[in-house]
Amino acid sequence: MHVHETAAEVAEAVATTGRRPLARLDALGLVTPALIGVHATQLDPAEIDLLANAGASIVHCPRSNLKLASGLCPVAALHAAGVNVALGTDGAASNNRLDLWAELQTAALVGKFAAGDATAVPAAAALAMATINGARALNLADESGRCLPAKRPT
């Protein structure tokens, strides 16, 4: 589910419902381990804690967020809180290439910029976002999501 993608989305939700989108989803009982929130560029610290405590996952789509100027996902803060962050491309309307390798590189670079820390989102973390973390988000980590020697892709 696209959630907290833009500042305008959050502002409209507050104006319409009196609550930020995640607060509304939480009140409906939808912030659970089954929640896969896409984008999450407009999170505050309490929302990051909510996602972590619920065991929810976030799918980071950095090139889409850059193309649409919708904000930067706080990947380092999500990682620090224990939130599972996977990597995505969004869709063809908001991403020129749908190239996961390009997303992986961009996630690492943008993650450093967003955190103001050159050590944030190292290559291993970005690779995990593109592999095992996606499998975890889909509850498939036991059977998919790892690059192992002598294993063929499934």
mmCIF file of the C-alpha atoms, coordinates in Angstrom:
data_MODEL
# 
_entry.id   MODEL 
# 
loop_
_atom_site.group_PDB 
_atom_site.id 
_atom_site.type_symbol 
_atom_site.label_atom_id 
_atom_site.label_alt_id 
_atom_site.label_comp_id 
_atom_site.label_asym_id 
_atom_site.label_entity_id 
_atom_site.label_seq_id 
_atom_site.pdbx_PDB_ins_code 
_atom_site.Cartn_x 
_atom_site.Cartn_y 
_atom_site.Cartn_z 
_atom_site.occupancy 
_atom_site.B_iso_or_equiv 
_atom_site.pdbx_formal_charge 
_atom_site.auth_seq_id 
_atom_site.auth_comp_id 
_atom_site.auth_asym_id 
_atom_site.auth_atom_id 
_atom_site.pdbx_PDB_model_num 
ATOM 1   C CA . MET A 1 1   ? 0.000  0.000   0.000   1.00 0.00 ? 1   MET A CA 1 
ATOM 2   C CA . HIS A 1 2   ? 1.391  3.421   -0.900  1.00 0.00 ? 2   HIS A CA 1 
ATOM 3   C CA . VAL A 1 3   ? 1.649  5.302   2.372   1.00 0.00 ? 3   VAL A CA 1 
ATOM 4   C CA . HIS A 1 4   ? 3.174  8.628   3.402   1.00 0.00 ? 4   HIS A CA 1 
ATOM 5   C CA . GLU A 1 5   ? 4.418  9.057   -0.167  1.00 0.00 ? 5   GLU A CA 1 
ATOM 6   C CA . THR A 1 6   ? 4.207  12.850  -0.295  1.00 0.00 ? 6   THR A CA 1 
ATOM 7   C CA . ALA A 1 7   ? 3.822  15.751  2.104   1.00 0.00 ? 7   ALA A CA 1 
ATOM 8   C CA . ALA A 1 8   ? 0.642  16.713  0.230   1.00 0.00 ? 8   ALA A CA 1 
ATOM 9   C CA . GLU A 1 9   ? -0.861 13.247  0.852   1.00 0.00 ? 9   GLU A CA 1 
ATOM 10  C CA . VAL A 1 10  ? -0.191 13.540  4.573   1.00 0.00 ? 10  VAL A CA 1 
ATOM 11  C CA . ALA A 1 11  ? -1.530 17.106  4.756   1.00 0.00 ? 11  ALA A CA 1 
ATOM 12  C CA . GLU A 1 12  ? -4.689 16.133  2.870   1.00 0.00 ? 12  GLU A CA 1 
ATOM 13  C CA . ALA A 1 13  ? -5.257 13.177  5.199   1.00 0.00 ? 13  ALA A CA 1 
ATOM 14  C CA . VAL A 1 14  ? -4.899 15.414  8.251   1.00 0.00 ? 14  VAL A CA 1 
ATOM 15  C CA . ALA A 1 15  ? -7.240 18.020  6.751   1.00 0.00 ? 15  ALA A CA 1 
ATOM 16  C CA . THR A 1 16  ? -9.823 15.396  5.789   1.00 0.00 ? 16  THR A CA 1 
ATOM 17  C CA . THR A 1 17  ? -9.675 12.949  8.685   1.00 0.00 ? 17  THR A CA 1 
ATOM 18  C CA . GLY A 1 18  ? -7.751 14.753  11.414  1.00 0.00 ? 18  GLY A CA 1 
ATOM 19  C CA . ARG A 1 19  ? -5.108 12.022  11.377  1.00 0.00 ? 19  ARG A CA 1 
ATOM 20  C CA . ARG A 1 20  ? -1.958 11.166  9.511   1.00 0.00 ? 20  ARG A CA 1 
ATOM 21  C CA . PRO A 1 21  ? -2.347 8.119   7.222   1.00 0.00 ? 21  PRO A CA 1 
ATOM 22  C CA . LEU A 1 22  ? -0.475 5.650   9.441   1.00 0.00 ? 22  LEU A CA 1 
ATOM 23  C CA . ALA A 1 23  ? -2.488 6.708   12.492  1.00 0.00 ? 23  ALA A CA 1 
ATOM 24  C CA . ARG A 1 24  ? -5.680 6.062   10.547  1.00 0.00 ? 24  ARG A CA 1 
ATOM 25  C CA . LEU A 1 25  ? -4.418 2.682   9.332   1.00 0.00 ? 25  LEU A CA 1 
ATOM 26  C CA . ASP A 1 26  ? -3.418 1.806   12.887  1.00 0.00 ? 26  ASP A CA 1 
ATOM 27  C CA . ALA A 1 27  ? -6.866 2.718   14.206  1.00 0.00 ? 27  ALA A CA 1 
ATOM 28  C CA . LEU A 1 28  ? -8.313 0.345   11.611  1.00 0.00 ? 28  LEU A CA 1 
ATOM 29  C CA . GLY A 1 29  ? -6.012 -2.452  12.804  1.00 0.00 ? 29  GLY A CA 1 
ATOM 30  C CA . LEU A 1 30  ? -4.010 -2.492  9.582   1.00 0.00 ? 30  LEU A CA 1 
ATOM 31  C CA . VAL A 1 31  ? -0.531 -1.706  10.916  1.00 0.00 ? 31  VAL A CA 1 
ATOM 32  C CA . THR A 1 32  ? 0.534  -5.319  11.379  1.00 0.00 ? 32  THR A CA 1 
ATOM 33  C CA . PRO A 1 33  ? 3.283  -7.635  10.107  1.00 0.00 ? 33  PRO A CA 1 
ATOM 34  C CA . ALA A 1 34  ? 1.171  -7.974  6.947   1.00 0.00 ? 34  ALA A CA 1 
ATOM 35  C CA . LEU A 1 35  ? 1.507  -4.257  6.124   1.00 0.00 ? 35  LEU A CA 1 
ATOM 36  C CA . ILE A 1 36  ? 3.884  -3.530  3.266   1.00 0.00 ? 36  ILE A CA 1 
ATOM 37  C CA . GLY A 1 37  ? 4.035  0.253   3.050   1.00 0.00 ? 37  GLY A CA 1 
ATOM 38  C CA . VAL A 1 38  ? 5.477  1.645   -0.167  1.00 0.00 ? 38  VAL A CA 1 
ATOM 39  C CA . HIS A 1 39  ? 7.474  4.920   -0.209  1.00 0.00 ? 39  HIS A CA 1 
ATOM 40  C CA . ALA A 1 40  ? 7.177  6.164   3.405   1.00 0.00 ? 40  ALA A CA 1 
ATOM 41  C CA . THR A 1 41  ? 9.021  9.407   2.701   1.00 0.00 ? 41  THR A CA 1 
ATOM 42  C CA . GLN A 1 42  ? 7.091  11.458  5.265   1.00 0.00 ? 42  GLN A CA 1 
ATOM 43  C CA . LEU A 1 43  ? 7.533  9.526   8.510   1.00 0.00 ? 43  LEU A CA 1 
ATOM 44  C CA . ASP A 1 44  ? 8.036  11.025  11.936  1.00 0.00 ? 44  ASP A CA 1 
ATOM 45  C CA . PRO A 1 45  ? 9.912  9.173   14.716  1.00 0.00 ? 45  PRO A CA 1 
ATOM 46  C CA . ALA A 1 46  ? 6.692  7.940   16.368  1.00 0.00 ? 46  ALA A CA 1 
ATOM 47  C CA . GLU A 1 47  ? 5.555  6.442   13.066  1.00 0.00 ? 47  GLU A CA 1 
ATOM 48  C CA . ILE A 1 48  ? 8.886  4.685   12.629  1.00 0.00 ? 48  ILE A CA 1 
ATOM 49  C CA . ASP A 1 49  ? 8.439  3.218   16.121  1.00 0.00 ? 49  ASP A CA 1 
ATOM 50  C CA . LEU A 1 50  ? 4.873  2.173   15.244  1.00 0.00 ? 50  LEU A CA 1 
ATOM 51  C CA . LEU A 1 51  ? 6.099  0.337   12.136  1.00 0.00 ? 51  LEU A CA 1 
ATOM 52  C CA . ALA A 1 52  ? 8.907  -1.335  14.082  1.00 0.00 ? 52  ALA A CA 1 
ATOM 53  C CA . ASN A 1 53  ? 6.648  -2.431  16.945  1.00 0.00 ? 53  ASN A CA 1 
ATOM 54  C CA . ALA A 1 54  ? 4.075  -3.792  14.500  1.00 0.00 ? 54  ALA A CA 1 
ATOM 55  C CA . GLY A 1 55  ? 6.648  -5.746  12.474  1.00 0.00 ? 55  GLY A CA 1 
ATOM 56  C CA . ALA A 1 56  ? 5.523  -3.991  9.286   1.00 0.00 ? 56  ALA A CA 1 
ATOM 57  C CA . SER A 1 57  ? 7.725  -3.666  6.190   1.00 0.00 ? 57  SER A CA 1 
ATOM 58  C CA . ILE A 1 58  ? 8.517  -0.685  3.993   1.00 0.00 ? 58  ILE A CA 1 
ATOM 59  C CA . VAL A 1 59  ? 9.371  -0.814  0.291   1.00 0.00 ? 59  VAL A CA 1 
ATOM 60  C CA . HIS A 1 60  ? 11.773 1.956   -0.650  1.00 0.00 ? 60  HIS A CA 1 
ATOM 61  C CA . CYS A 1 61  ? 11.528 3.210   -4.259  1.00 0.00 ? 61  CYS A CA 1 
ATOM 62  C CA . PRO A 1 62  ? 14.335 5.776   -4.400  1.00 0.00 ? 62  PRO A CA 1 
ATOM 63  C CA . ARG A 1 63  ? 14.406 6.584   -8.116  1.00 0.00 ? 63  ARG A CA 1 
ATOM 64  C CA . SER A 1 64  ? 10.642 7.097   -8.206  1.00 0.00 ? 64  SER A CA 1 
ATOM 65  C CA . ASN A 1 65  ? 10.832 9.338   -5.141  1.00 0.00 ? 65  ASN A CA 1 
ATOM 66  C CA . LEU A 1 66  ? 13.617 11.350  -6.780  1.00 0.00 ? 66  LEU A CA 1 
ATOM 67  C CA . LYS A 1 67  ? 11.816 11.629  -10.132 1.00 0.00 ? 67  LYS A CA 1 
ATOM 68  C CA . LEU A 1 68  ? 8.599  12.835  -8.478  1.00 0.00 ? 68  LEU A CA 1 
ATOM 69  C CA . ALA A 1 69  ? 10.417 14.938  -5.834  1.00 0.00 ? 69  ALA A CA 1 
ATOM 70  C CA . SER A 1 70  ? 8.190  13.307  -3.221  1.00 0.00 ? 70  SER A CA 1 
ATOM 71  C CA . GLY A 1 71  ? 10.799 13.102  -0.472  1.00 0.00 ? 71  GLY A CA 1 
ATOM 72  C CA . LEU A 1 72  ? 13.434 10.771  0.898   1.00 0.00 ? 72  LEU A CA 1 
ATOM 73  C CA . CYS A 1 73  ? 12.660 7.598   2.791   1.00 0.00 ? 73  CYS A CA 1 
ATOM 74  C CA . PRO A 1 74  ? 14.490 7.610   6.154   1.00 0.00 ? 74  PRO A CA 1 
ATOM 75  C CA . VAL A 1 75  ? 16.070 4.216   5.469   1.00 0.00 ? 75  VAL A CA 1 
ATOM 76  C CA . ALA A 1 76  ? 18.834 4.522   8.078   1.00 0.00 ? 76  ALA A CA 1 
ATOM 77  C CA . ALA A 1 77  ? 16.335 5.473   10.794  1.00 0.00 ? 77  ALA A CA 1 
ATOM 78  C CA . LEU A 1 78  ? 14.025 2.622   9.758   1.00 0.00 ? 78  LEU A CA 1 
ATOM 79  C CA . HIS A 1 79  ? 16.948 0.167   9.864   1.00 0.00 ? 79  HIS A CA 1 
ATOM 80  C CA . ALA A 1 80  ? 18.042 1.490   13.275  1.00 0.00 ? 80  ALA A CA 1 
ATOM 81  C CA . ALA A 1 81  ? 14.508 0.948   14.602  1.00 0.00 ? 81  ALA A CA 1 
ATOM 82  C CA . GLY A 1 82  ? 14.419 -2.603  13.246  1.00 0.00 ? 82  GLY A CA 1 
ATOM 83  C CA . VAL A 1 83  ? 11.937 -2.041  10.420  1.00 0.00 ? 83  VAL A CA 1 
ATOM 84  C CA . ASN A 1 84  ? 12.335 -4.405  7.470   1.00 0.00 ? 84  ASN A CA 1 
ATOM 85  C CA . VAL A 1 85  ? 13.057 -2.240  4.401   1.00 0.00 ? 85  VAL A CA 1 
ATOM 86  C CA . ALA A 1 86  ? 12.838 -3.813  0.952   1.00 0.00 ? 86  ALA A CA 1 
ATOM 87  C CA . LEU A 1 87  ? 13.597 -2.267  -2.413  1.00 0.00 ? 87  LEU A CA 1 
ATOM 88  C CA . GLY A 1 88  ? 11.199 -1.576  -5.258  1.00 0.00 ? 88  GLY A CA 1 
ATOM 89  C CA . THR A 1 89  ? 10.933 0.316   -8.514  1.00 0.00 ? 89  THR A CA 1 
ATOM 90  C CA . ASP A 1 90  ? 7.339  1.604   -8.202  1.00 0.00 ? 90  ASP A CA 1 
ATOM 91  C CA . GLY A 1 91  ? 5.806  1.687   -11.687 1.00 0.00 ? 91  GLY A CA 1 
ATOM 92  C CA . ALA A 1 92  ? 6.589  2.732   -15.228 1.00 0.00 ? 92  ALA A CA 1 
ATOM 93  C CA . ALA A 1 93  ? 4.754  6.048   -14.822 1.00 0.00 ? 93  ALA A CA 1 
ATOM 94  C CA . SER A 1 94  ? 7.175  7.148   -12.112 1.00 0.00 ? 94  SER A CA 1 
ATOM 95  C CA . ASN A 1 95  ? 10.396 5.339   -13.024 1.00 0.00 ? 95  ASN A CA 1 
ATOM 96  C CA . ASN A 1 96  ? 12.074 5.465   -16.397 1.00 0.00 ? 96  ASN A CA 1 
ATOM 97  C CA . ARG A 1 97  ? 13.891 2.118   -16.244 1.00 0.00 ? 97  ARG A CA 1 
ATOM 98  C CA . LEU A 1 98  ? 12.407 -0.259  -13.629 1.00 0.00 ? 98  LEU A CA 1 
ATOM 99  C CA . ASP A 1 99  ? 15.994 -1.419  -13.113 1.00 0.00 ? 99  ASP A CA 1 
ATOM 100 C CA . LEU A 1 100 ? 16.549 -3.039  -9.717  1.00 0.00 ? 100 LEU A CA 1 
ATOM 101 C CA . TRP A 1 101 ? 20.345 -2.685  -10.006 1.00 0.00 ? 101 TRP A CA 1 
ATOM 102 C CA . ALA A 1 102 ? 19.949 1.074   -10.493 1.00 0.00 ? 102 ALA A CA 1 
ATOM 103 C CA . GLU A 1 103 ? 17.561 1.173   -7.521  1.00 0.00 ? 103 GLU A CA 1 
ATOM 104 C CA . LEU A 1 104 ? 20.113 -0.679  -5.387  1.00 0.00 ? 104 LEU A CA 1 
ATOM 105 C CA . GLN A 1 105 ? 22.866 1.845   -6.133  1.00 0.00 ? 105 GLN A CA 1 
ATOM 106 C CA . THR A 1 106 ? 20.513 4.794   -5.715  1.00 0.00 ? 106 THR A CA 1 
ATOM 107 C CA . ALA A 1 107 ? 19.197 3.429   -2.404  1.00 0.00 ? 107 ALA A CA 1 
ATOM 108 C CA . ALA A 1 108 ? 22.710 3.291   -0.988  1.00 0.00 ? 108 ALA A CA 1 
ATOM 109 C CA . LEU A 1 109 ? 23.597 6.802   -2.180  1.00 0.00 ? 109 LEU A CA 1 
ATOM 110 C CA . VAL A 1 110 ? 20.309 8.462   -1.250  1.00 0.00 ? 110 VAL A CA 1 
ATOM 111 C CA . GLY A 1 111 ? 20.285 6.680   2.094   1.00 0.00 ? 111 GLY A CA 1 
ATOM 112 C CA . LYS A 1 112 ? 23.602 8.298   2.940   1.00 0.00 ? 112 LYS A CA 1 
ATOM 113 C CA . PHE A 1 113 ? 22.341 11.720  1.865   1.00 0.00 ? 113 PHE A CA 1 
ATOM 114 C CA . ALA A 1 114 ? 19.049 11.427  3.765   1.00 0.00 ? 114 ALA A CA 1 
ATOM 115 C CA . ALA A 1 115 ? 20.853 10.364  6.944   1.00 0.00 ? 115 ALA A CA 1 
ATOM 116 C CA . GLY A 1 116 ? 23.647 12.925  6.548   1.00 0.00 ? 116 GLY A CA 1 
ATOM 117 C CA . ASP A 1 117 ? 26.032 10.042  7.177   1.00 0.00 ? 117 ASP A CA 1 
ATOM 118 C CA . ALA A 1 118 ? 28.409 8.544   4.611   1.00 0.00 ? 118 ALA A CA 1 
ATOM 119 C CA . THR A 1 119 ? 28.357 5.223   6.482   1.00 0.00 ? 119 THR A CA 1 
ATOM 120 C CA . ALA A 1 120 ? 24.562 4.856   6.390   1.00 0.00 ? 120 ALA A CA 1 
ATOM 121 C CA . VAL A 1 121 ? 23.065 2.195   4.099   1.00 0.00 ? 121 VAL A CA 1 
ATOM 122 C CA . PRO A 1 122 ? 26.270 0.343   3.196   1.00 0.00 ? 122 PRO A CA 1 
ATOM 123 C CA . ALA A 1 123 ? 26.367 -1.919  0.132   1.00 0.00 ? 123 ALA A CA 1 
ATOM 124 C CA . ALA A 1 124 ? 25.476 -5.014  2.179   1.00 0.00 ? 124 ALA A CA 1 
ATOM 125 C CA . ALA A 1 125 ? 22.362 -3.308  3.548   1.00 0.00 ? 125 ALA A CA 1 
ATOM 126 C CA . ALA A 1 126 ? 21.304 -2.175  0.069   1.00 0.00 ? 126 ALA A CA 1 
ATOM 127 C CA . LEU A 1 127 ? 21.818 -5.715  -1.275  1.00 0.00 ? 127 LEU A CA 1 
ATOM 128 C CA . ALA A 1 128 ? 19.724 -7.113  1.579   1.00 0.00 ? 128 ALA A CA 1 
ATOM 129 C CA . MET A 1 129 ? 16.976 -4.623  0.691   1.00 0.00 ? 129 MET A CA 1 
ATOM 130 C CA . ALA A 1 130 ? 17.000 -5.980  -2.876  1.00 0.00 ? 130 ALA A CA 1 
ATOM 131 C CA . THR A 1 131 ? 16.993 -9.646  -1.852  1.00 0.00 ? 131 THR A CA 1 
ATOM 132 C CA . ILE A 1 132 ? 16.174 -11.125 1.555   1.00 0.00 ? 132 ILE A CA 1 
ATOM 133 C CA . ASN A 1 133 ? 14.262 -8.114  2.872   1.00 0.00 ? 133 ASN A CA 1 
ATOM 134 C CA . GLY A 1 134 ? 11.834 -8.329  -0.042  1.00 0.00 ? 134 GLY A CA 1 
ATOM 135 C CA . ALA A 1 135 ? 11.370 -12.025 0.686   1.00 0.00 ? 135 ALA A CA 1 
ATOM 136 C CA . ARG A 1 136 ? 10.789 -11.195 4.366   1.00 0.00 ? 136 ARG A CA 1 
ATOM 137 C CA . ALA A 1 137 ? 8.158  -8.605  3.457   1.00 0.00 ? 137 ALA A CA 1 
ATOM 138 C CA . LEU A 1 138 ? 6.329  -11.254 1.423   1.00 0.00 ? 138 LEU A CA 1 
ATOM 139 C CA . ASN A 1 139 ? 6.797  -13.915 4.132   1.00 0.00 ? 139 ASN A CA 1 
ATOM 140 C CA . LEU A 1 140 ? 8.947  -15.975 1.732   1.00 0.00 ? 140 LEU A CA 1 
ATOM 141 C CA . ALA A 1 141 ? 12.328 -15.727 3.459   1.00 0.00 ? 141 ALA A CA 1 
ATOM 142 C CA . ASP A 1 142 ? 12.537 -19.478 4.108   1.00 0.00 ? 142 ASP A CA 1 
ATOM 143 C CA . GLU A 1 143 ? 12.391 -20.289 0.421   1.00 0.00 ? 143 GLU A CA 1 
ATOM 144 C CA . SER A 1 144 ? 13.665 -17.221 -1.436  1.00 0.00 ? 144 SER A CA 1 
ATOM 145 C CA . GLY A 1 145 ? 15.677 -14.051 -1.180  1.00 0.00 ? 145 GLY A CA 1 
ATOM 146 C CA . ARG A 1 146 ? 19.256 -15.255 -0.751  1.00 0.00 ? 146 ARG A CA 1 
ATOM 147 C CA . CYS A 1 147 ? 22.182 -15.379 -3.149  1.00 0.00 ? 147 CYS A CA 1 
ATOM 148 C CA . LEU A 1 148 ? 24.017 -18.586 -2.246  1.00 0.00 ? 148 LEU A CA 1 
ATOM 149 C CA . PRO A 1 149 ? 26.819 -20.511 -3.955  1.00 0.00 ? 149 PRO A CA 1 
ATOM 150 C CA . ALA A 1 150 ? 25.735 -23.645 -5.797  1.00 0.00 ? 150 ALA A CA 1 
ATOM 151 C CA . LYS A 1 151 ? 22.100 -22.629 -5.698  1.00 0.00 ? 151 LYS A CA 1 
ATOM 152 C CA . ARG A 1 152 ? 20.026 -21.908 -8.712  1.00 0.00 ? 152 ARG A CA 1 
ATOM 153 C CA . PRO A 1 153 ? 17.357 -19.222 -8.762  1.00 0.00 ? 153 PRO A CA 1 
ATOM 154 C CA . THR A 1 154 ? 13.825 -20.362 -8.073  1.00 0.00 ? 154 THR A CA 1 
# 
